[in-house]
Amino acid sequence: MNTNEQDMQENEKSKLNIMVCLSASPSNRRVIRTACKMYNPERDSFTALYVGSSEEETDTDPQLRENIEYAERCGAEVHVIISREIAVTISEYAKQIGATDLFIGNSAPPHVMTTRSIPDRIVSYLPETDIHIIPDQMSSSYPKTYRKGTSSPWNLNDFVRVVLVMAVATLLSYWFDQSRYSNANIITIYILAVLVASVITSHQVYGIIAAFLYVMLFNYLFIDPRYTLLVYDSAYLMTYCVTVLAALITGSLAVKLKNIAKQSAENAYQAKILLETSTRLEKARDRHEMIRITCMQLSNLLKRTVMFYEIEGDTPKLTAISYEEKAREHEPPLSEEEKKAILWTYQNNHHSGAYTRHFSDSPYRYLSVYSDAARYGVIAIRCGEKNFTEFENTILLSIVNEFTLTLNNEVIRMEKKEAEINAEKEYFRAGLLRSISHDLRTPLTAIYGNAVNLSTNHNELTEADKEKIYEDMQEDTSWLVSQMENILSMTRLENRSAITTSAENVEDVIEESLKHLDMHASEHHIECVHPEEMLFAEMDAKLIMQVIVNLVNNAVKYTPADSHIVVSAEKQDDLVCISVADDGPGIPEEDREHIFELFWSGRHDVKDGYRSMGIGLNLCRMIMKAHGQKIEVSKNEPHGTVFRFYLPLKGVESYERL
């Protein structure tokens, strides 16, 4: 190993990937400053991460915004992630970027019931990472909204439930009081009511309210002296305390069970939506259908209008739109501000719009759809006055990621298909070159030899010998011209995916084709058979003439002299059928399935069989495929061969033949 390689390895080993956790605490600067002391801009990477409940926190909380700007000034690359699992998110992100050193402020758990702080949990999640915990009681990696609570526990529905439950319990207790049962049964009924109220309400505070109502109602209605709140028996006080404690415990357990059930339901629903989206995207035929499916799924999920924009130059182009159920109105044209937001999102690979730092006045949230390989466009989702919930945001990003992955697979598939086509073309060109170099050598050598013979032995050759040499040279040259026409036509079809067609008179095309036959065609009886009505077909006339010339020349080559060759055209429903039939020896049945293959020349005993390159019939099939039609071969009764190909009937007009 040389010195340079050793130095490179040493540099790799000494390179640090530093990550610092941001928070809204004023003293978070100390954590950032400590991490910055280890940062070498020429060698290390420096990342700052904030895990929050929503992106608007970075705008609404000035202290957090100040800490983020301070981290950016220190050279850190700042990222914001929306999540409730703080420790898990920080740990997973550190693993993703390969963090070698993690800096986080030491803070107390946000809840009394929490036994382990976030730094303690991160230490257990990242055993191989150097974690630097900066002592600071003011610092907290929890989002501000989490520390304050995300929503109020008070709501009218839960109050009504508590009142109804306690009313039913009171009626039952009154019935028990009028019967022969003891007060112990009344206590049991009220305790049961307290437990029921704790379970059916959304917060444990309602269980405490139910316990308080139990104490008041039981003491007021059923304890002597009645209709007062006096208590003479101290045993009742112990019962009341136990009941309140039971309500607290039951309420806490009920809330936890509800949260678990809710999370399980959300996870199951998310898995169902993602599976359904993935299945539909896999069945999509093209990119446009993938875009349409994604917009439809997001609209059904979020109950909002979803649009997809592709960027052409500097102009957003609306590719697909899916309306929410209550908004089927036509979307207004894009304003200049919305165009700027879409272009900014597309160029920066970041989301913008409503409830974000960029273009926050827009009614839409814009998400960039991109990967390392390409940028695909921008998804716009109407937000209005309501931001995404945490669950909606999670499943939204999951669907967008699935959509991006499918687009990547489509790009890879298209590139693979294009590579296969290019490889096939290269194989074709290589095979064609080999065939040309082999098959054209003989006639070129013959032409060259005859030319040398004429130039050196001109005076010694008789007129008959000269005439024979001229005839051979003309025949070889005619064959070369014919093969060059085939090769040029094949190249034309290979390099162009579509052909230009027009309505042509079939009879004129056939007659013109027969003027370009092989010189040996005069040794055969060639007949044209046309219908009484004039037929027009949609075709590329030059290519169709090439097909007719190749088929007739094949019949001339493989049939003995004085054979009959019939070229005919007839109307079959909405097609024109053109056929070339001969009464020669025919093609063996086992060879018919191969005759249209490239470079396949079959088994024949004709004297000039060496000239067959095996590209004429293959070219005929390529031409008909370009026309969207077919060519077929069959036996001609009683013997011989018939080739038929079809063209679309176009602009047919009937005339009486003159």
LINPEWO-V520572 format. One record per residue. N is the residue number from 1. RES is the residue in one small letter. PHI is phi in radians with two decimals (NA if undefined). PSI is psi in degrees with one decimal (* if undefined). Layout:
n | res | phi | psi
N | RES | PHI | PSI
N | RES | PHI | PSI
This chain:
n | res | phi | psi
1 | m | NA | 130.8
2 | n | -1.44 | 176.6
3 | t | -1.17 | -39.5
4 | n | -1.09 | -41.8
5 | e | -1.15 | -38.4
6 | q | -1.10 | -42.4
7 | d | -1.10 | -40.6
8 | m | -1.10 | -41.8
9 | q | -1.15 | -38.8
10 | e | -1.13 | -39.9
11 | n | -1.12 | -40.3
12 | e | -1.09 | -40.6
13 | k | -1.17 | -35.5
14 | s | -1.50 | -8.8
15 | k | -1.22 | 133.4
16 | l | -1.92 | 144.3
17 | n | -2.04 | 93.1
18 | i | -1.59 | 136.8
19 | m | -2.32 | 133.7
20 | v | -2.16 | 140.8
21 | c | -1.62 | 127.5
22 | l | -1.64 | 155.2
23 | s | -2.63 | 177.3
24 | a | -1.61 | 13.4
25 | s | -1.42 | 140.8
26 | p | -1.06 | -30.1
27 | s | -1.52 | 6.4
28 | n | -1.13 | -19.2
29 | r | -1.05 | -34.1
30 | r | -1.11 | -39.4
31 | v | -1.11 | -45.2
32 | i | -1.11 | -43.0
33 | r | -1.12 | -39.1
34 | t | -1.14 | -41.6
35 | a | -1.16 | -36.8
36 | c | -1.13 | -28.0
37 | k | -1.13 | -28.1
38 | m | -1.53 | -9.4
39 | y | -1.46 | 124.7
40 | n | -1.92 | 106.8
41 | p | -1.01 | -27.8
42 | e | -1.39 | -14.2
43 | r | -2.24 | -39.7
44 | d | -1.71 | 167.0
45 | s | -1.97 | 146.6
46 | f | -2.31 | 117.4
47 | t | -2.15 | 136.6
48 | a | -2.04 | 131.7
49 | l | -2.16 | 131.8
50 | y | -2.09 | 125.8
51 | v | -1.84 | 114.9
52 | g | -2.31 | 177.3
53 | s | -1.57 | -22.4
54 | s | -2.81 | 153.7
55 | e | -1.25 | -23.9
56 | e | -1.16 | -15.4
57 | e | -1.02 | -35.8
58 | t | -1.18 | -17.5
59 | d | -1.73 | -39.1
60 | t | -1.40 | -25.5
61 | d | -1.73 | 105.5
62 | p | -1.12 | -34.4
63 | q | -1.18 | -41.4
64 | l | -1.11 | -43.2
65 | r | -1.05 | -39.6
66 | e | -1.15 | -40.3
67 | n | -1.16 | -39.1
68 | i | -1.10 | -44.8
69 | e | -1.12 | -35.2
70 | y | -1.15 | -40.9
71 | a | -1.12 | -38.5
72 | e | -1.15 | -39.1
73 | r | -1.14 | -29.2
74 | c | -1.36 | -2.9
75 | g | 1.74 | 8.4
76 | a | -1.47 | 147.8
77 | e | -1.63 | 112.3
78 | v | -1.56 | 136.1
79 | h | -2.30 | 142.7
80 | v | -2.07 | 128.2
81 | i | -2.16 | 137.3
82 | i | -1.66 | 116.7
83 | s | -2.92 | 154.4
84 | r | -1.71 | -23.6
85 | e | -1.49 | 86.3
86 | i | -1.11 | -55.3
87 | a | -1.11 | -43.3
88 | v | -1.12 | -43.8
89 | t | -1.10 | -45.7
90 | i | -1.07 | -42.9
91 | s | -1.16 | -45.8
92 | e | -1.13 | -38.4
93 | y | -1.17 | -39.2
94 | a | -1.09 | -37.9
95 | k | -1.17 | -39.4
96 | q | -1.09 | -42.9
97 | i | -1.56 | -4.1
98 | g | 1.20 | 44.0
99 | a | -1.13 | 132.8
100 | t | -1.64 | -30.6
101 | d | -2.35 | 128.1
102 | l | -2.07 | 127.5
103 | f | -1.96 | 128.7
104 | i | -2.59 | 145.0
105 | g | -1.35 | 145.8
106 | n | -1.48 | 125.0
107 | s | -2.45 | 156.3
108 | a | -1.31 | 154.6
109 | p | -1.04 | 146.6
110 | p | -1.31 | -17.2
111 | h | -2.16 | 148.3
112 | v | -1.11 | -35.6
113 | m | -1.37 | -8.5
114 | t | -1.36 | 126.9
115 | t | -1.63 | -22.7
116 | r | -2.19 | 135.2
117 | s | -1.37 | 168.6
118 | i | -1.07 | -47.0
119 | p | -1.00 | -38.2
120 | d | -1.12 | -40.7
121 | r | -1.20 | -38.8
122 | i | -1.13 | -38.1
123 | v | -1.03 | -39.3
124 | s | -1.29 | -28.2
125 | y | -1.38 | -28.7
126 | l | -2.15 | 72.4
127 | p | -1.20 | -22.4
128 | e | -1.73 | 1.6
129 | t | -1.79 | 139.5
130 | d | -1.33 | 112.3
131 | i | -1.87 | 123.6
132 | h | -1.87 | 109.7
133 | i | -1.70 | 114.1
134 | i | -1.57 | 116.8
135 | p | -1.06 | 121.1
136 | d | -2.96 | 107.6
137 | q | -1.25 | -20.1
138 | m | -1.44 | -17.2
139 | s | -1.50 | 141.5
140 | s | -2.57 | 133.2
141 | s | -1.49 | 0.3
142 | y | -1.40 | 142.1
143 | p | -1.07 | 151.5
144 | k | -1.04 | -40.5
145 | t | -1.16 | -26.5
146 | y | -1.28 | -38.3
147 | r | -1.20 | -29.2
148 | k | -1.59 | -13.8
149 | g | 1.69 | 137.2
150 | t | -1.47 | -22.2
151 | s | -2.73 | 158.5
152 | s | -1.35 | 141.1
153 | p | -1.37 | -9.1
154 | w | -1.55 | 128.4
155 | n | -2.71 | 151.3
156 | l | -1.15 | -37.0
157 | n | -1.04 | -43.1
158 | d | -1.18 | -36.4
159 | f | -1.07 | -44.1
160 | v | -1.09 | -42.3
161 | r | -1.05 | -44.6
162 | v | -1.08 | -44.9
163 | v | -1.10 | -43.1
164 | l | -1.13 | -44.2
165 | v | -1.08 | -45.9
166 | m | -1.21 | -30.2
167 | a | -1.16 | -44.1
168 | v | -1.10 | -43.2
169 | a | -1.07 | -38.1
170 | t | -1.17 | -41.9
171 | l | -1.09 | -43.7
172 | l | -1.11 | -41.7
173 | s | -1.11 | -38.6
174 | y | -1.11 | -37.9
175 | w | -1.15 | -42.4
176 | f | -1.09 | -37.0
177 | d | -1.16 | -31.1
178 | q | -1.45 | -10.6
179 | s | -1.67 | -168.4
180 | r | -1.55 | 3.3
181 | y | -1.38 | 158.8
182 | s | -1.53 | 172.1
183 | n | -1.17 | -19.8
184 | a | -1.07 | -36.3
185 | n | -1.18 | -34.7
186 | i | -1.13 | -41.3
187 | i | -1.06 | -42.7
188 | t | -1.07 | -41.1
189 | i | -1.09 | -44.9
190 | y | -1.17 | -39.0
191 | i | -1.10 | -41.5
192 | l | -1.08 | -39.9
193 | a | -1.10 | -40.2
194 | v | -1.09 | -42.7
195 | l | -1.13 | -41.9
196 | v | -1.09 | -43.9
197 | a | -1.07 | -36.8
198 | s | -1.15 | -34.9
199 | v | -1.37 | -40.4
200 | i | -1.53 | -3.6
201 | t | -1.81 | 167.7
202 | s | -1.60 | -7.7
203 | h | -2.53 | 150.2
204 | q | -1.20 | -15.7
205 | v | -1.12 | -28.3
206 | y | -1.25 | -28.9
207 | g | -1.14 | -38.2
208 | i | -1.16 | -40.8
209 | i | -1.07 | -42.0
210 | a | -1.10 | -40.3
211 | a | -1.11 | -39.9
212 | f | -1.11 | -43.3
213 | l | -1.09 | -37.1
214 | y | -1.04 | -47.4
215 | v | -1.04 | -47.0
216 | m | -1.14 | -48.5
217 | l | -1.17 | -45.5
218 | f | -1.10 | -42.7
219 | n | -1.23 | -36.7
220 | y | -1.35 | -36.5
221 | l | -1.72 | -27.1
222 | f | -2.19 | -1.6
223 | i | -1.93 | 130.6
224 | d | -1.30 | 141.1
225 | p | -1.28 | 131.4
226 | r | -1.24 | 158.6
227 | y | 1.09 | 27.7
228 | t | -2.40 | 168.0
229 | l | -1.81 | 21.3
230 | l | -1.41 | 146.3
231 | v | -2.24 | 119.6
232 | y | -1.71 | -23.3
233 | d | -1.78 | 116.5
234 | s | -1.17 | -17.8
235 | a | -1.11 | -31.1
236 | y | -1.14 | -33.0
237 | l | -1.08 | -41.5
238 | m | -1.12 | -39.1
239 | t | -1.08 | -42.8
240 | y | -1.08 | -42.1
241 | c | -1.13 | -43.6
242 | v | -1.09 | -39.7
243 | t | -1.11 | -43.8
244 | v | -1.10 | -43.4
245 | l | -1.10 | -41.0
246 | a | -1.10 | -38.7
247 | a | -1.11 | -40.9
248 | l | -1.07 | -49.7
249 | i | -1.12 | -45.9
250 | t | -1.10 | -42.9
251 | g | -1.08 | -43.0
252 | s | -1.10 | -44.8
253 | l | -1.14 | -40.1
254 | a | -1.10 | -43.0
255 | v | -1.09 | -42.9
256 | k | -1.11 | -43.1
257 | l | -1.10 | -39.7
258 | k | -1.12 | -41.7
259 | n | -1.11 | -40.4
260 | i | -1.13 | -44.3
261 | a | -1.11 | -41.4
262 | k | -1.11 | -44.2
263 | q | -1.11 | -39.9
264 | s | -1.12 | -41.8
265 | a | -1.13 | -41.8
266 | e | -1.13 | -41.2
267 | n | -1.11 | -41.8
268 | a | -1.13 | -41.9
269 | y | -1.15 | -41.3
270 | q | -1.08 | -44.2
271 | a | -1.09 | -39.7
272 | k | -1.12 | -46.8
273 | i | -1.10 | -44.4
274 | l | -1.15 | -40.4
275 | l | -1.13 | -43.3
276 | e | -1.11 | -43.5
277 | t | -1.12 | -44.5
278 | s | -1.08 | -42.3
279 | t | -1.10 | -44.2
280 | r | -1.17 | -39.0
281 | l | -1.16 | -36.3
282 | e | -1.14 | -32.0
283 | k | -1.49 | -7.8
284 | a | -1.09 | 140.6
285 | r | -1.42 | -32.6
286 | d | -2.63 | -179.5
287 | r | -1.12 | -40.4
288 | h | -1.06 | -40.5
289 | e | -1.18 | -35.7
290 | m | -1.05 | -43.9
291 | i | -1.10 | -44.5
292 | r | -1.09 | -42.9
293 | i | -1.11 | -43.8
294 | t | -1.10 | -44.9
295 | c | -1.08 | -41.7
296 | m | -1.14 | -44.0
297 | q | -1.12 | -43.0
298 | l | -1.15 | -38.8
299 | s | -1.15 | -42.0
300 | n | -1.15 | -35.5
301 | l | -1.29 | -48.6
302 | l | -1.59 | -11.7
303 | k | 1.01 | 42.2
304 | r | -2.41 | 162.7
305 | t | -1.32 | 131.7
306 | v | -2.20 | 133.0
307 | m | -2.27 | 154.6
308 | f | -2.19 | 129.1
309 | y | -2.02 | 131.3
310 | e | -1.77 | 151.0
311 | i | -1.83 | 120.3
312 | e | -1.99 | 105.2
313 | g | 1.22 | -114.8
314 | d | -2.04 | 25.2
315 | t | -2.14 | 122.6
316 | p | -1.23 | 133.6
317 | k | -2.06 | 121.6
318 | l | -1.23 | 115.5
319 | t | -1.70 | -38.2
320 | a | -2.64 | 151.6
321 | i | -2.54 | 139.3
322 | s | -2.33 | 118.8
323 | y | -1.51 | 149.1
324 | e | -1.25 | 163.1
325 | e | -1.07 | -34.1
326 | k | -1.67 | 6.4
327 | a | -2.40 | 86.4
328 | r | -1.78 | 10.0
329 | e | -1.26 | 159.0
330 | h | -1.22 | 133.1
331 | e | -1.20 | 133.8
332 | p | -1.18 | 158.5
333 | p | -1.11 | 155.8
334 | l | -1.16 | 135.4
335 | s | -1.44 | 166.8
336 | e | -1.10 | -35.9
337 | e | -1.16 | -39.7
338 | e | -1.18 | -38.0
339 | k | -1.06 | -42.4
340 | k | -1.09 | -40.9
341 | a | -1.12 | -42.6
342 | i | -1.14 | -45.6
343 | l | -1.13 | -39.9
344 | w | -1.10 | -43.4
345 | t | -1.09 | -43.0
346 | y | -1.14 | -42.4
347 | q | -1.34 | -31.6
348 | n | -1.73 | -1.4
349 | n | 0.92 | 45.7
350 | h | -2.53 | 155.7
351 | h | -1.51 | 156.2
352 | s | -2.65 | -174.8
353 | g | 1.69 | -150.1
354 | a | -0.99 | 135.1
355 | y | 1.12 | 27.0
356 | t | -2.24 | 178.6
357 | r | -1.34 | -26.1
358 | h | -1.90 | 130.0
359 | f | 0.94 | 46.7
360 | s | -1.21 | -15.0
361 | d | -1.40 | -9.1
362 | s | -1.26 | 144.5
363 | p | -1.35 | -2.9
364 | y | -1.97 | 151.2
365 | r | -1.77 | 127.4
366 | y | -1.88 | 129.4
367 | l | -2.16 | 128.9
368 | s | -1.41 | 134.6
369 | v | -1.86 | 108.4
370 | y | -2.67 | 165.7
371 | s | -2.53 | -178.1
372 | d | -1.11 | -26.6
373 | a | -1.47 | -36.6
374 | a | -2.83 | 164.3
375 | r | -1.84 | 133.1
376 | y | -1.87 | -29.7
377 | g | 2.71 | -162.8
378 | v | -2.34 | 132.1
379 | i | -1.66 | 129.6
380 | a | -1.99 | 127.1
381 | i | -2.17 | 125.1
382 | r | -1.24 | 123.5
383 | c | -1.74 | -40.0
384 | g | 1.15 | -132.0
385 | e | -1.66 | 2.6
386 | k | -2.15 | 121.6
387 | n | -1.43 | 167.4
388 | f | -1.23 | 142.8
389 | t | -1.32 | 168.3
390 | e | -1.05 | -41.8
391 | f | -1.13 | -44.1
392 | e | -1.07 | -41.4
393 | n | -1.12 | -39.8
394 | t | -1.13 | -48.7
395 | i | -1.26 | -30.5
396 | l | -1.06 | -49.7
397 | l | -1.12 | -34.5
398 | s | -1.13 | -43.6
399 | i | -1.16 | -41.1
400 | v | -1.10 | -40.7
401 | n | -1.12 | -41.5
402 | e | -1.11 | -40.9
403 | f | -1.08 | -45.3
404 | t | -1.10 | -42.3
405 | l | -1.09 | -41.1
406 | t | -1.13 | -41.4
407 | l | -1.10 | -40.2
408 | n | -1.05 | -44.6
409 | n | -1.10 | -37.4
410 | e | -1.14 | -41.5
411 | v | -1.10 | -44.0
412 | i | -1.11 | -40.4
413 | r | -1.12 | -43.1
414 | m | -1.15 | -39.7
415 | e | -1.13 | -39.5
416 | k | -1.14 | -42.3
417 | k | -1.10 | -42.5
418 | e | -1.12 | -39.2
419 | a | -1.12 | -39.5
420 | e | -1.13 | -40.4
421 | i | -1.12 | -43.4
422 | n | -1.11 | -39.4
423 | a | -1.13 | -39.1
424 | e | -1.14 | -39.4
425 | k | -1.12 | -42.1
426 | e | -1.11 | -39.6
427 | y | -1.09 | -42.1
428 | f | -1.09 | -45.7
429 | r | -1.14 | -41.8
430 | a | -1.11 | -44.3
431 | g | -1.13 | -39.5
432 | l | -1.13 | -40.6
433 | l | -1.12 | -42.2
434 | r | -1.10 | -43.0
435 | s | -1.14 | -42.9
436 | i | -1.09 | -47.4
437 | s | -1.08 | -30.2
438 | h | -1.48 | -48.2
439 | d | -1.42 | -26.1
440 | l | -1.47 | -13.1
441 | r | -1.12 | -40.8
442 | t | -1.12 | -52.9
443 | p | -1.14 | -34.6
444 | l | -1.15 | -41.0
445 | t | -1.11 | -39.5
446 | a | -1.13 | -44.0
447 | i | -1.08 | -44.8
448 | y | -1.10 | -43.1
449 | g | -1.12 | -42.3
450 | n | -1.14 | -38.5
451 | a | -1.12 | -42.1
452 | v | -1.13 | -40.8
453 | n | -1.07 | -42.1
454 | l | -1.16 | -39.8
455 | s | -1.29 | -33.2
456 | t | -1.61 | -30.0
457 | n | -2.05 | 30.7
458 | h | -1.02 | -42.9
459 | n | -1.34 | -27.9
460 | e | -1.43 | -20.6
461 | l | -1.42 | 139.8
462 | t | -1.36 | 166.7
463 | e | -1.11 | -34.5
464 | a | -1.15 | -41.5
465 | d | -1.11 | -43.2
466 | k | -1.09 | -42.3
467 | e | -1.07 | -38.6
468 | k | -1.16 | -41.1
469 | i | -1.13 | -43.0
470 | y | -1.07 | -41.0
471 | e | -1.12 | -43.9
472 | d | -1.09 | -42.5
473 | m | -1.14 | -39.6
474 | q | -1.13 | -40.3
475 | e | -1.15 | -45.8
476 | d | -1.12 | -40.5
477 | t | -1.15 | -41.7
478 | s | -1.07 | -39.7
479 | w | -1.16 | -41.2
480 | l | -1.10 | -42.7
481 | v | -1.06 | -42.7
482 | s | -1.08 | -43.4
483 | q | -1.19 | -36.8
484 | m | -1.11 | -38.5
485 | e | -1.07 | -42.9
486 | n | -1.09 | -45.0
487 | i | -1.13 | -42.8
488 | l | -1.12 | -38.8
489 | s | -1.15 | -41.0
490 | m | -1.11 | -42.4
491 | t | -1.10 | -39.8
492 | r | -1.06 | -43.6
493 | l | -1.25 | -34.3
494 | e | -1.19 | -35.1
495 | n | -1.63 | -3.0
496 | r | -2.35 | 125.3
497 | s | -1.34 | -25.4
498 | a | -2.24 | 155.5
499 | i | -2.02 | 161.5
500 | t | -1.76 | 120.1
501 | t | -2.02 | 160.1
502 | s | -2.70 | 166.3
503 | a | -1.34 | 121.1
504 | e | -2.19 | 149.8
505 | n | -1.28 | 117.6
506 | v | -1.10 | -41.8
507 | e | -1.07 | -42.9
508 | d | -1.12 | -39.8
509 | v | -1.12 | -42.4
510 | i | -1.13 | -45.9
511 | e | -1.07 | -40.8
512 | e | -1.19 | -34.7
513 | s | -1.12 | -39.3
514 | l | -1.22 | -8.9
515 | k | -1.43 | -6.0
516 | h | -2.10 | 33.3
517 | l | -1.49 | 170.0
518 | d | -1.08 | 152.2
519 | m | -1.11 | -21.4
520 | h | -1.41 | -3.1
521 | a | -1.09 | -27.1
522 | s | -1.17 | -16.1
523 | e | -1.42 | -3.4
524 | h | -2.10 | 164.7
525 | h | -1.72 | 104.8
526 | i | -1.84 | 127.3
527 | e | -2.22 | 140.8
528 | c | -1.90 | 133.2
529 | v | -2.14 | 117.4
530 | h | -2.04 | 150.5
531 | p | -1.28 | 168.6
532 | e | -1.15 | -35.4
533 | e | -1.60 | 152.2
534 | m | -1.40 | 129.5
535 | l | -1.92 | 136.4
536 | f | -2.06 | 139.4
537 | a | -2.33 | 149.5
538 | e | -1.38 | 118.4
539 | m | -2.82 | 165.0
540 | d | -1.64 | 102.9
541 | a | -1.00 | -40.6
542 | k | -1.12 | -41.7
543 | l | -1.22 | -39.7
544 | i | -1.15 | -37.4
545 | m | -1.04 | -38.5
546 | q | -1.09 | -39.0
547 | v | -1.11 | -48.4
548 | i | -1.10 | -44.1
549 | v | -1.06 | -44.7
550 | n | -1.10 | -43.3
551 | l | -1.16 | -42.8
552 | v | -1.20 | -41.4
553 | n | -1.10 | -36.3
554 | n | -1.09 | -42.8
555 | a | -1.11 | -39.0
556 | v | -1.12 | -41.9
557 | k | -1.22 | -39.3
558 | y | -1.81 | 12.5
559 | t | -2.15 | 150.2
560 | p | -1.22 | 162.4
561 | a | -0.99 | 152.9
562 | d | 1.23 | 10.4
563 | s | -1.26 | 159.4
564 | h | -1.77 | 130.2
565 | i | -2.17 | 125.3
566 | v | -2.06 | 124.1
567 | v | -1.89 | 121.7
568 | s | -2.40 | 159.5
569 | a | -2.38 | 141.0
570 | e | -2.62 | 155.7
571 | k | -1.52 | 129.8
572 | q | -2.27 | 99.0
573 | d | 1.01 | -117.4
574 | d | -1.78 | 22.6
575 | l | -2.20 | 158.5
576 | v | -1.92 | 123.6
577 | c | -1.76 | 120.8
578 | i | -1.92 | 128.4
579 | s | -2.23 | 150.0
580 | v | -2.20 | 112.9
581 | a | -2.08 | 143.2
582 | d | -2.32 | 165.7
583 | d | -1.98 | 35.0
584 | g | -1.39 | -161.7
585 | p | -1.23 | -17.3
586 | g | 1.51 | 175.4
587 | i | -1.93 | 129.5
588 | p | -0.98 | 144.6
589 | e | -1.03 | -35.8
590 | e | -1.23 | -16.0
591 | d | -1.64 | -14.5
592 | r | -1.13 | -34.0
593 | e | -1.32 | -7.4
594 | h | -1.92 | -11.5
595 | i | -1.18 | -20.3
596 | f | -1.60 | 2.6
597 | e | -1.36 | 148.5
598 | l | -1.18 | 136.2
599 | f | 1.18 | 12.0
600 | w | -1.66 | 119.0
601 | s | -1.97 | -1.0
602 | g | 1.28 | -171.0
603 | r | -1.98 | 119.3
604 | h | -2.58 | 162.7
605 | d | -2.05 | 17.0
606 | v | -1.22 | 152.5
607 | k | -1.20 | -28.2
608 | d | -1.85 | 30.0
609 | g | -1.07 | -21.2
610 | y | -1.12 | -18.4
611 | r | -1.42 | -9.6
612 | s | -1.31 | 112.7
613 | m | -1.53 | -15.2
614 | g | 1.32 | 30.1
615 | i | -2.04 | -14.3
616 | g | -1.09 | -52.8
617 | l | -1.24 | -33.3
618 | n | -1.10 | -39.9
619 | l | -1.09 | -40.3
620 | c | -1.02 | -43.3
621 | r | -1.15 | -40.0
622 | m | -1.09 | -41.7
623 | i | -1.12 | -44.1
624 | m | -1.19 | -34.1
625 | k | -1.14 | -38.9
626 | a | -1.13 | -28.1
627 | h | -1.47 | -3.2
628 | g | 1.31 | 22.0
629 | q | -2.21 | -174.9
630 | k | -2.23 | 161.4
631 | i | -2.25 | 140.8
632 | e | -2.45 | 160.4
633 | v | -2.25 | 144.3
634 | s | -2.65 | 172.9
635 | k | -1.40 | 140.5
636 | n | -1.72 | 123.7
637 | e | -1.40 | 136.7
638 | p | -1.44 | -20.3
639 | h | -2.69 | 158.0
640 | g | 2.06 | -166.6
641 | t | -2.38 | 145.7
642 | v | -2.21 | 125.1
643 | f | -1.84 | 133.4
644 | r | -2.26 | 139.3
645 | f | -2.42 | 160.1
646 | y | -2.19 | 148.1
647 | l | -2.38 | 148.8
648 | p | -1.16 | 133.1
649 | l | -1.24 | 133.9
650 | k | -2.51 | 130.8
651 | g | 0.94 | 48.0
652 | v | -1.30 | 130.4
653 | e | -2.24 | 137.4
654 | s | -1.73 | 132.9
655 | y | -2.33 | 147.2
656 | e | -1.33 | 127.2
657 | r | -1.20 | 136.1
658 | l | -1.42 | *
